[in-house]
Amino acid sequence: MHLISAFTSRARWVLAQQKVGEKTHEITAIPDLLGLLDLHGATVSLDAMGCQKAIARTLVQGGADYVLALKDNHPRLHAEVTQWLDYETARPQRAH
Protein backbone atom coordinates (compact mmCIF):
# COMPACT_ATOMS: atom_id res chain seq x y z
CA MET A 1 0.00 0.00 0.00
CA HIS A 2 1.26 3.43 -0.93
CA LEU A 3 0.12 6.39 1.22
CA ILE A 4 0.66 10.10 1.07
CA SER A 5 0.47 12.14 4.25
CA ALA A 6 -0.21 15.69 5.33
CA PHE A 7 1.65 16.67 8.45
CA THR A 8 2.51 19.72 10.44
CA SER A 9 6.23 20.13 10.88
CA ARG A 10 6.02 22.30 13.97
CA ALA A 11 3.80 19.96 16.02
CA ARG A 12 5.06 16.84 14.21
CA TRP A 13 1.53 15.50 13.76
CA VAL A 14 0.13 13.59 10.82
CA LEU A 15 -3.06 15.45 9.93
CA ALA A 16 -4.39 13.11 7.24
CA GLN A 17 -3.38 10.27 4.98
CA GLN A 18 -4.65 9.21 1.58
CA LYS A 19 -4.11 5.90 -0.16
CA VAL A 20 -2.62 6.14 -3.64
CA GLY A 21 -4.74 3.95 -5.87
CA GLU A 22 -3.28 1.03 -7.76
CA LYS A 23 -1.99 1.92 -11.22
CA THR A 24 -1.99 5.65 -10.32
CA HIS A 25 0.43 8.02 -8.62
CA GLU A 26 0.53 10.86 -6.12
CA ILE A 27 -0.77 13.46 -8.58
CA THR A 28 -4.20 11.86 -8.51
CA ALA A 29 -4.22 11.35 -4.72
CA ILE A 30 -3.03 14.83 -3.67
CA PRO A 31 -6.36 16.59 -4.45
CA ASP A 32 -8.22 13.97 -2.39
CA LEU A 33 -5.82 14.50 0.51
CA LEU A 34 -6.16 18.29 0.28
CA GLY A 35 -9.95 17.90 0.35
CA LEU A 36 -9.65 16.44 3.86
CA LEU A 37 -7.93 19.54 5.22
CA ASP A 38 -8.84 23.09 6.21
CA LEU A 39 -6.26 24.90 4.10
CA HIS A 40 -7.17 28.47 5.08
CA GLY A 41 -4.04 30.26 6.31
CA ALA A 42 -1.80 27.22 5.83
CA THR A 43 1.47 27.09 3.94
CA VAL A 44 1.61 23.84 1.99
CA SER A 45 4.83 22.45 0.56
CA LEU A 46 4.96 19.69 -2.02
CA ASP A 47 7.74 17.94 -3.91
CA ALA A 48 8.10 18.23 -7.68
CA MET A 49 5.42 15.57 -8.25
CA GLY A 50 2.89 18.00 -6.77
CA CYS A 51 3.92 20.92 -8.97
CA GLN A 52 0.71 20.93 -11.01
CA LYS A 53 -1.56 23.81 -12.04
CA ALA A 54 -4.69 22.10 -10.73
CA ILE A 55 -3.06 21.42 -7.35
CA ALA A 56 -1.84 25.04 -7.06
CA ARG A 57 -5.35 26.24 -7.96
CA THR A 58 -6.86 24.02 -5.25
CA LEU A 59 -4.46 25.46 -2.69
CA VAL A 60 -5.23 29.06 -3.63
CA GLN A 61 -8.99 28.43 -3.64
CA GLY A 62 -8.64 26.86 -0.19
CA GLY A 63 -6.92 29.98 1.15
CA ALA A 64 -3.44 28.46 1.43
CA ASP A 65 -0.03 29.69 0.39
CA TYR A 66 2.24 27.15 -1.22
CA VAL A 67 5.82 26.18 -1.92
CA LEU A 68 6.13 23.75 -4.81
CA ALA A 69 9.40 22.14 -5.82
CA LEU A 70 10.18 22.78 -9.47
CA LYS A 71 12.43 20.57 -11.55
CA ASP A 72 12.85 19.89 -15.23
CA ASN A 73 9.47 18.10 -15.21
CA HIS A 74 8.12 21.49 -16.38
CA PRO A 75 10.90 22.65 -18.72
CA ARG A 76 9.40 25.98 -19.85
CA LEU A 77 8.40 27.07 -16.34
CA HIS A 78 11.77 25.87 -14.99
CA ALA A 79 13.59 27.97 -17.60
CA GLU A 80 11.47 31.05 -16.83
CA VAL A 81 12.02 30.76 -13.07
CA THR A 82 15.75 30.14 -13.55
CA GLN A 83 15.99 33.22 -15.78
CA TRP A 84 14.11 35.33 -13.19
CA LEU A 85 16.33 34.06 -10.35
CA ASP A 86 19.47 34.77 -12.38
CA TYR A 87 18.22 38.31 -13.04
CA GLU A 88 17.30 38.92 -9.39
CA THR A 89 20.64 37.68 -8.06
CA ALA A 90 22.64 39.73 -10.59
CA ARG A 91 20.64 42.92 -9.99
CA PRO A 92 22.18 45.46 -7.59
CA GLN A 93 20.22 45.59 -4.34
CA ARG A 94 18.85 48.94 -3.21
CA ALA A 95 19.61 50.21 0.27
CA HIS A 96 16.55 50.53 2.52
Secondary structure, 3 states (H helix, E strand, C coil): CCEEEEEECCCCEEEEEEECCCCCCHHHHHHHHHCCCCCCCCEEEECHHHCCHHHHHHHHHCCCEEEECCCCCCHHHHHHHHHHHHHHHHCCCCCC
